[in-house]
């Protein structure tokens, strides 16, 4: 497994799951979580989350049935926003633009209508962290934090 292959797979997987909106194949679990799954060749991606609003979850990538990557995340729309559906539409649009060199969430900046999405991160795909925000009229109305990297490298 190369980091370049992992990056390319993450882009395909994320665009095919949550970012694709209602097109994503999802499983509602007994514990009230939702799981989105994407597979391609030797690669498998699981995105398991709780929520609604707010939400939290984790993404795991398997290569040849071995876990190799994880990202955990937590986010919310601020309580001052009564209609949060539009905020999540902006988020999904931003996530469709996931950059291959930093395949964590969306691009560094994205504008849609009166909304602005920003994503700030540090590190590389093997060990990273970041946070994303959405602003309406320069007022922050959404925030999410995430952290992740490679797992199970040494026995």
KOLVO-167293 format. One record per residue: x, y, z of N, C-alpha, C in turn. Coordinates in steps of 0.02 Angstrom, whole numbers. Example, Ala and Ser with C-alpha at 12.3 -4.5 7.8 and 13.67 -1.06 7.14 Angstrom:
% KOLVO-167293
<node <660,-284,390>,<615,-225,390>,<660,-165,390>> <node <642,-112,354>,<684,-53,357>,<645,2,394>> 
This chain:
% KOLVO-167293
<node <42,-59,0>,<0,0,0>,<44,62,0>> <node <31,108,-46>,<68,171,-47>,<22,227,-23>> <node <52,281,3>,<13,338,25>,<-23,371,-34>> <node <8,369,-92>,<-24,396,-152>,<-88,358,-169>> <node <-85,292,-165>,<-146,251,-177>,<-199,265,-125>> <node <-178,272,-62>,<-225,287,-8>,<-260,353,-22>> <node <-222,405,-40>,<-252,470,-54>,<-304,465,-110>> <node <-286,431,-164>,<-333,424,-220>,<-396,387,-200>> <node <-387,334,-161>,<-445,295,-138>,<-489,338,-93>> <node <-460,376,-46>,<-499,418,-2>,<-542,467,-41>> <node <-514,497,-93>,<-552,544,-134>,<-612,509,-165>> <node <-602,452,-196>,<-657,415,-227>,<-709,394,-175>> <node <-686,368,-119>,<-732,344,-67>,<-774,400,-38>> <node <-742,456,-22>,<-779,511,10>,<-828,544,-39>> <node <-808,549,-103>,<-854,577,-152>,<-914,531,-164>> <node <-904,467,-153>,<-957,417,-166>,<-1002,405,-106>> <node <-985,433,-48>,<-1025,420,12>,<-1060,484,35>> <node <-1042,513,91>,<-1079,569,118>,<-1084,628,69>> <node <-1030,643,34>,<-1031,700,-12>,<-1081,691,-69>> <node <-1099,629,-85>,<-1145,616,-139>,<-1218,626,-119>> <node <-1230,642,-56>,<-1298,656,-32>,<-1341,593,-30>> <node <-1401,599,-56>,<-1449,544,-53>,<-1430,485,-96>> <node <-1380,493,-140>,<-1358,438,-182>,<-1316,386,-143>> <node <-1291,406,-85>,<-1248,362,-45>,<-1288,303,-18>> <node <-1258,244,-22>,<-1289,184,7>,<-1273,184,82>> <node <-1325,183,123>,<-1314,186,195>,<-1349,129,230>> <node <-1323,112,289>,<-1351,60,331>,<-1367,93,398>> <node <-1429,86,420>,<-1449,110,486>,<-1438,53,535>> <node <-1394,63,584>,<-1376,10,631>,<-1421,10,693>> <node <-1422,-47,728>,<-1463,-54,788>,<-1445,-3,842>> <node <-1381,18,844>,<-1360,66,894>,<-1378,138,875>> <node <-1417,147,823>,<-1442,211,797>,<-1388,250,759>> <node <-1332,219,743>,<-1281,251,701>,<-1297,234,628>> <node <-1264,270,583>,<-1270,258,511>,<-1201,240,485>> <node <-1198,191,440>,<-1134,172,409>,<-1140,178,334>> <node <-1090,211,305>,<-1083,217,233>,<-1023,175,212>> <node <-1030,135,160>,<-976,90,139>,<-960,101,66>> <node <-895,101,50>,<-872,104,-19>,<-815,54,-27>> <node <-817,16,-82>,<-765,-33,-95>,<-740,-26,-166>> <node <-674,-38,-174>,<-643,-36,-240>,<-580,-80,-238>> <node <-582,-136,-272>,<-525,-182,-273>,<-508,-206,-203>> <node <-445,-197,-183>,<-421,-218,-117>,<-440,-169,-61>> <node <-472,-113,-79>,<-487,-59,-32>,<-559,-62,-9>> <node <-570,-44,55>,<-637,-38,83>,<-638,22,130>> <node <-692,60,128>,<-701,121,168>,<-766,115,207>> <node <-762,127,272>,<-821,129,316>,<-824,198,348>> <node <-880,231,342>,<-892,294,378>,<-951,280,423>> <node <-940,280,489>,<-992,265,538>,<-1001,327,581>> <node <-1063,352,586>,<-1075,413,625>,<-1141,411,662>> <node <-1145,453,713>,<-1205,464,753>,<-1228,535,741>> <node <-1293,546,737>,<-1319,613,723>,<-1345,612,652>> <node <-1372,661,634>,<-1402,721,649>,<-1359,779,670>> <node <-1390,811,715>,<-1365,876,736>,<-1362,879,812>> <node <-1303,886,842>,<-1237,881,810>,<-1221,808,791>> <node <-1163,797,763>,<-1144,731,739>,<-1072,715,759>> <node <-1056,651,758>,<-987,629,770>,<-978,560,740>> <node <-917,544,721>,<-906,479,692>,<-834,464,677>> <node <-825,411,637>,<-758,391,618>,<-759,360,548>> <node <-705,369,513>,<-694,337,448>,<-636,289,457>> <node <-644,229,429>,<-590,180,430>,<-579,155,359>> <node <-515,149,339>,<-498,120,275>,<-462,54,288>> <node <-483,4,250>,<-452,-63,253>,<-417,-75,186>> <node <-358,-104,189>,<-323,-126,129>,<-310,-201,137>> <node <-336,-240,91>,<-332,-313,95>,<-358,-337,163>> <node <-416,-309,183>,<-451,-326,246>,<-414,-308,309>> <node <-362,-267,305>,<-324,-245,364>,<-336,-171,373>> <node <-355,-149,434>,<-364,-77,445>,<-297,-41,438>> <node <-298,14,398>,<-235,51,386>,<-241,125,401>> <node <-303,150,408>,<-313,223,414>,<-376,235,454>> <node <-375,288,495>,<-435,309,532>,<-437,385,536>> <node <-498,411,535>,<-509,482,549>,<-571,486,593>> <node <-567,523,648>,<-625,535,691>,<-645,609,684>> <node <-710,622,694>,<-733,690,683>,<-794,705,727>> <node <-804,770,740>,<-863,794,776>,<-880,863,751>> <node <-944,876,737>,<-963,941,712>,<-1034,959,729>> <node <-1049,1024,720>,<-1116,1048,735>,<-1130,1115,701>> <node <-1194,1126,688>,<-1218,1192,667>,<-1237,1229,731>> <node <-1218,1291,736>,<-1231,1329,797>,<-1307,1336,809>> <node <-1325,1339,872>,<-1396,1339,891>,<-1433,1402,866>> <node <-1397,1454,848>,<-1429,1514,821>,<-1458,1503,752>> <node <-1440,1447,719>,<-1465,1430,653>,<-1524,1383,660>> <node <-1584,1405,640>,<-1642,1362,647>,<-1649,1312,590>> <node <-1632,1331,530>,<-1637,1288,471>,<-1566,1264,452>> <node <-1546,1207,479>,<-1477,1185,467>,<-1469,1144,403>> <node <-1523,1127,369>,<-1519,1089,307>,<-1477,1122,254>> <node <-1485,1188,246>,<-1446,1225,196>,<-1372,1223,212>> <node <-1355,1224,276>,<-1284,1221,297>,<-1254,1155,275>> <node <-1291,1100,285>,<-1265,1035,265>,<-1262,1026,190>> <node <-1304,1061,152>,<-1299,1060,79>,<-1234,1093,57>> <node <-1216,1148,89>,<-1152,1182,74>,<-1094,1135,93>> <node <-1100,1103,150>,<-1047,1056,171>,<-1038,1000,120>> <node <-1093,970,98>,<-1087,916,49>,<-1057,941,-16>> <node <-1074,1000,-38>,<-1045,1028,-99>,<-969,1039,-90>> <node <-949,1063,-31>,<-878,1074,-18>,<-841,1006,-16>> <node <-872,956,14>,<-839,891,20>,<-831,856,-48>> <node <-871,874,-97>,<-863,847,-164>,<-798,872,-196>> <node <-771,926,-169>,<-710,957,-196>,<-648,936,-157>> <node <-650,880,-124>,<-595,856,-83>,<-530,854,-123>> <node <-477,886,-98>,<-414,886,-134>,<-375,821,-126>> <node <-349,794,-180>,<-314,730,-178>,<-251,733,-134>> <node <-216,790,-133>,<-155,793,-93>,<-168,798,-18>> <node <-228,820,2>,<-248,825,72>,<-319,800,79>> <node <-331,734,74>,<-399,707,69>,<-433,697,136>> <node <-439,751,175>,<-469,745,241>,<-542,764,239>> <node <-556,825,216>,<-625,850,211>,<-629,887,144>> <node <-650,950,144>,<-656,988,82>,<-594,1028,67>> <node <-599,1074,18>,<-542,1116,0>,<-529,1168,55>> <node <-475,1205,47>,<-460,1257,98>,<-513,1311,100>> <node <-541,1329,41>,<-593,1380,38>,<-643,1362,-17>> <node <-707,1378,-4>,<-760,1366,-52>,<-817,1414,-37>> <node <-846,1444,-89>,<-902,1490,-80>,<-962,1465,-119>> <node <-1020,1466,-86>,<-1083,1446,-119>,<-1137,1494,-94>> <node <-1164,1534,-140>,<-1214,1583,-120>,<-1187,1629,-66>> <node <-1225,1638,-13>,<-1202,1681,42>,<-1161,1645,94>> <node <-1139,1583,79>,<-1101,1542,126>,<-1028,1537,105>> <node <-984,1534,154>,<-912,1523,142>,<-889,1465,185>> <node <-857,1416,154>,<-829,1358,189>,<-754,1368,193>> <node <-724,1353,251>,<-652,1356,260>,<-629,1293,295>> <node <-571,1267,274>,<-543,1206,303>,<-469,1219,317>> <node <-450,1214,380>,<-380,1225,401>,<-354,1160,431>> <node <-295,1138,410>,<-269,1074,433>,<-193,1077,436>> <node <-165,1029,474>,<-93,1020,477>,<-78,946,469>> <node <-18,931,446>,<4,862,440>,<-7,833,371>> <node <8,770,366>,<0,732,304>,<-49,675,316>> <node <-65,638,264>,<-117,586,269>,<-99,533,322>> <node <-36,526,340>,<-16,477,390>,<-27,501,462>> <node <-36,568,472>,<-45,597,539>,<-66,670,531>> <node <-130,685,541>,<-155,752,526>,<-209,772,575>> <node <-226,835,576>,<-283,861,613>,<-306,925,579>> <node <-369,943,593>,<-394,1004,563>,<-462,1022,588>> <node <-487,1078,562>,<-555,1099,577>,<-582,1136,517>> <node <-647,1128,508>,<-681,1162,454>,<-737,1205,483>> <node <-751,1260,448>,<-803,1306,470>,<-845,1327,410>> <node <-907,1345,423>,<-949,1376,373>,<-974,1442,402>> <node <-970,1493,360>,<-990,1561,379>,<-1049,1582,335>> <node <-1094,1620,365>,<-1147,1653,327>,<-1142,1727,343>> <node <-1132,1767,291>,<-1122,1839,300>,<-1066,1853,351>> <node <-1011,1818,344>,<-951,1824,387>,<-962,1805,460>> <node <-1018,1772,474>,<-1031,1748,542>,<-1025,1672,542>> <node <-982,1645,585>,<-973,1572,588>,<-1037,1540,614>> <node <-1061,1489,576>,<-1123,1456,595>,<-1115,1380,601>> <node <-1055,1355,583>,<-1042,1282,585>,<-968,1272,600>> <node <-953,1219,638>,<-884,1201,653>,<-879,1126,661>> <node <-825,1098,633>,<-810,1027,641>,<-735,1020,651>> <node <-716,972,694>,<-645,957,705>,<-633,884,687>> <node <-573,870,663>,<-556,802,643>,<-482,788,655>> <node <-466,724,662>,<-397,703,674>,<-391,631,647>> <node <-332,614,620>,<-325,547,595>,<-256,532,568>> <node <-251,473,538>,<-188,451,508>,<-186,375,501>> <node <-127,350,489>,<-117,278,481>,<-122,242,548>> <node <-144,180,546>,<-149,139,606>,<-118,71,594>> <node <-100,38,650>,<-76,-30,649>,<-13,-40,607>> <node <35,7,616>,<97,3,576>,<148,-45,607>> <node <147,-52,673>,<196,-95,706>,<160,-148,748>> <node <188,-206,750>,<159,-261,790>,<195,-268,855>> 
